[in-house]
Amino acid sequence: MENHQQHSRRAFLSRTGTLTTAWAAIGMTGGGALAATTGASHAAGEAGASALTDRHYYLAGVRLEEGFEYDGETVIGTRTALYTLEIKDGKIAALHAASAGLADDLPRYQAHGQLLLPAMRDMHIHLDKTFYGGPWQAPRPRQGKTIMDMIALEQKLLPELLPTSQQRAEGLIALLQSKGSTVARSHCNIDPVSGLRSLEHLQRALENHRSDFTCEIVAFPQHGLLHSKVDGLMREAMGMGVQHVGGLDPTNVDGAMEKSIDAMFQIALDTGKGVDIHLHETSPAGVAAINYMVDTVEKNPPLKGKLTISHAFALTTLSPQALSELATRFAAQGITIASTVPIGSLMMPLPQLGEKGVFVMTGTDSVIDHWSPFGSGDMLEKANLYAQLYRGSDEFHLSRSLSIATGGVLPLDDSGKRAWPKAGDDAAFTLVPASCSAEAVARMPARTATFHQGRMVYGSVGQA
């Protein structure tokens, strides 16, 4: 079944940007289901749909947020209105009122009252190694297993995954697009088993989608930067166009915290790249690693704004005062936290970081692989989880929770004034059958169409 579904995803990609003239008969929710199933792409083709290749066009019937509704000082609702977007050369050229007279010489498409949300961003995913697209395979039991045990298992699995890694990466890209994401940051193994082949396969996959998907790559020494002796391979990866130097648990894996972190930062300094390190350690060594990295950034101005700490579970062990002081240093140095919004006994202090001005972003991590089977590729689901974990069940806080899924882009600012979209913004957005962003976060409706640089890369809209 999964192989058949994956084949249909690849077939659908070859017809990316199709429009169905049957939209009105299907309805808003039905349109999303149509585009998400095997029968959808066939049905669109049989209906004589044409590709949305226009560089300048109107998208009418788009629902935009206008402001908050209040009961006293309490936000109790969100006002919206219908607009027509004018899209030109990948940008939103203008926002026209629904009743405005428009030129007749431009193609027109119809959103049928669906809500416009900013495109999502999956800022921590592993596109290069996944079971996705193949038969169901649950991870092996993790009880009693150390990270070194998991690395040993991965060394056996990689030769099995490599032959199809490009195709599976493209399958994951299609999944992300179907969930409204058009921007990602993917970690890619650099290890003695796969060498640079995982990177080469991922780059080929991304090249096939350069017009419909944007992705940064992190060279990730999954088997330890020092432990697997891949400093040379990491530097080769930087020369191949990779944007970030990765790292992994410098104490638990490399056994030499300062030496490992120094080696990681040195590659970044030598090549002018950013850094994105996996730090799972919750022992005092994890806190020590975070402090050492902040110290290093403070001493090296070229690293300011270039460090992302992924996971950073050690932050859960800090006292409120220690966390506040560290978060202040993060914000001052432009240090970013990438979190999957994990569920566990220790709660990540994500709101506290945000209050201090630390940029927090989220990502899938694993969709399905030997580490975890639970990833959905849906950033709206991450926003929903954030709202649940941090008591964001009211209209205002539900709408604010969307921020973690969109890289900080929100339709309304905290005072209820429209912040997005504006003329001149990139035409990167997704359409959902919802009345407002608060409802979208709470109910997680299907994405019915996704646009990147003005091009529809997933789903369908009506032809006016």
VENTASUL-V948867 format. One record per backbone hydrogen bond with DSSP energy under -0.5 kcal/mol. NH is the residue of the N-H (numbers start at 0). CO is the residue of the C=O. If there is no record, write none. Layout:
BEGIN
nh: <NH;NH>
co: <CO;CO>
END
This chain:
BEGIN
nh: <4;5;6;7;8;9;10;11;12;13;14;15;17;18;19;20;22;24;25;26;30;31;32;33;34;35;36;36;39;40;41;42;43;44;45;46;47;48;51;52;56;57;58;59;59;61;62;63;63;65;66;68;70;72;73;75;76;78;80;82;83;84;85;86;86;87;88;90;91;92;92;93;95;95;97;99;105;106;108;109;110;112;113;114;115;116;116;118;119;120;121;122;122;124;125;126;127;128;130;131;133;144;149;150;151;152;153;154;155;155;156;157;159;160;161;162;163;164;167;168;169;170;171;172;173;174;175;176;177;178;178;179;180;181;182;183;184;185;186;187;189;190;194;196;199;200;201;202;203;204;205;206;207;208;209;211;212;213;215;217;218;218;219;219;220;221;223;227;228;229;233;234;235;236;237;238;239;239;240;241;242;243;244;245;246;248;252;253;254;255;259;260;261;262;263;264;265;266;267;268;269;270;271;272;273;274;275;276;277;278;278;285;286;287;288;289;290;291;292;293;294;295;296;297;298;299;299;302;303;304;305;307;307;308;309;309;310;311;311;312;314;315;316;317;322;323;324;325;326;327;328;329;330;331;332;333;333;334;335;336;337;338;338;343;346;349;352;353;354;355;355;356;357;359;360;361;362;364;365;368;374;378;381;382;383;384;385;386;387;388;389;390;391;397;398;399;400;401;401;402;403;404;405;405;406;407;408;409;412;415;418;419;423;424;426;427;428;429;430;431;432;433;439;440;441;442;443;447;448;449;450;451;453;454;456;456;457;459;461;463;463>
co: <0;1;2;3;4;5;6;7;8;9;11;12;14;49;460;18;19;21;21;22;26;27;28;29;30;31;32;33;36;36;37;38;39;40;41;42;44;43;16;50;86;106;84;57;108;82;113;61;80;78;78;76;73;70;70;68;68;66;63;61;95;58;93;56;84;90;54;87;424;85;90;85;83;93;81;96;102;55;57;461;59;60;110;431;62;114;429;427;179;404;182;120;361;184;364;124;186;125;367;367;130;141;145;146;147;148;149;150;151;152;152;153;156;156;157;158;160;161;163;164;165;166;167;168;169;170;171;172;173;174;175;176;175;119;119;213;121;215;124;217;219;194;190;193;195;196;197;198;199;200;201;202;203;205;206;208;208;181;183;185;216;243;187;217;218;219;220;223;225;224;229;230;231;232;233;234;235;236;237;236;216;216;273;218;275;277;248;248;250;249;255;256;257;258;259;260;261;262;263;264;265;266;267;267;242;305;244;307;246;276;309;282;282;283;284;285;286;287;288;289;290;291;292;293;294;295;296;299;300;332;302;274;305;335;276;307;337;278;309;278;311;312;313;314;318;319;320;321;322;323;324;325;326;327;328;329;330;329;306;358;308;336;360;341;344;347;348;349;350;351;352;353;352;357;336;403;338;123;363;371;366;376;377;378;379;380;381;382;383;384;385;387;386;393;394;395;396;397;398;399;400;401;401;402;402;402;405;407;416;412;410;410;91;421;89;425;450;116;448;114;445;431;435;436;437;438;439;430;430;457;428;454;426;451;449;454;449;447;109;107;461>
END
